[in-house]
Amino acid sequence: MKGNYAAIGRKTASLALVMALLTGTLSGCGSEQNLKKIRLNEVAHSIFYAPQYVAIEKGYFKEEGIDLDLVNGSGADNTMTALLSGDADVGFMGSEASIYVYQEGAEDYVVNFAQLTQRAGNFLVSRSEEKDFQWADLKGKTVLGGREGGMPEMVFEYILKKNGLDPQADLDIVKNIDFGLTAEAFASGQGDYTVEFEPFAASLEKEGKGSVVASLGEASGMVPYTAYSVRKDYLQENKEMLIHFTRALQKGMDYVQSHTPEEIAQVIAPQFPETDEEALTTIVERYYGQETWKENLIFEEDSFELLQDILLDAGVLSERAPYEELVDTEIAAEVAQ
């Protein structure tokens, strides 16, 4: 009988262990199920947006109760379309897109609630090192630029005008090469200079095909190059969740501001498996050095007006849009406290 009691005791203990493990597993699943899904459509998947990927890799969105579904929209037009159609909850793109939608008279227009980058992320690459480069050196030269009417090209032409150059008369800007293919065209011998985002600028340097001689981000000033936006109705109905979303981003930003480029590169490496660690660190260092990322995510009026200066100068905007209608600062300000 004593042996039977021992066997029963062992079975009871085993059952208790199984129930404990099962309960733990179920409670874990429950916590996952309680996460709020947010569909984020980004304009591109780029090292330029490092704080966002730090927030993902460090688990900050989950800490804030968010199950983030990240989709690469591959262009601002696609990202905005996804946002307006309801296929995305949050759009991450250049805020000029929100101005265009507003001026088209959309009733449920798009509102920017958090700014991530405060400088342009592209660089001017020459065929050789030019330690004393001046923008005036581009006179009479051929430069592989961006798409007509696109933000990279508008910023480039804005810089040229600031430095006394006429983009139409003083140099030849090639604008008919698809984004991402200009570096290849430059490497094959086309143009005297090319305007490149990363990782293309670093790749040209690594291959000995070019040398970065200027930062468009430094030359143009504090431009709100990318921001997070939502439809006006979504903002009103989901403000609390957007506070959690923005807090996760702020945690990513805080990490970036308090860690070295090497540490940042290590964290975001899983997001860019095609980029080796050395190149990734080089790119992060370049963005870090020009103060690409805003310490807080508050979209300030001065930067919004500078953006509109660029759009007006490029002729794509006929009148200014109201900052108070297209920017919400309450969320980012609350998170920054």
Secondary structure, 3 states (H helix, E strand, C coil): CHHHHHHHHHHHHHHHHHHHHHHHHHHHHHHHHCCEEEEEEECCCCHHHHHHHHHHHCCHHHHCCEEEEEEECCCHHHHHHHHHHCCCCEEEECCHHHHHHHHCCCCCCEEEEEEEECCCCEEEEECCCCCCCCHHHHCCCEEECCCCCCHHHHHHHHHHHHCCCCCCCCCEEECCCCCCCHHHHHHCCCCCEEEEECCHHHHHHHCCCCEEEEEHHHHHCCCCCEEEEEEHHHHHHCHHHHHHHHHHHHHHHHHHHHCCHHHHHHHHHHHCCCCCHHHHHHHHHHHHHCCCECCCCCCCHHHHHHHHHHHHHHCCCCCCCCHHHHECCHHHHHHHC
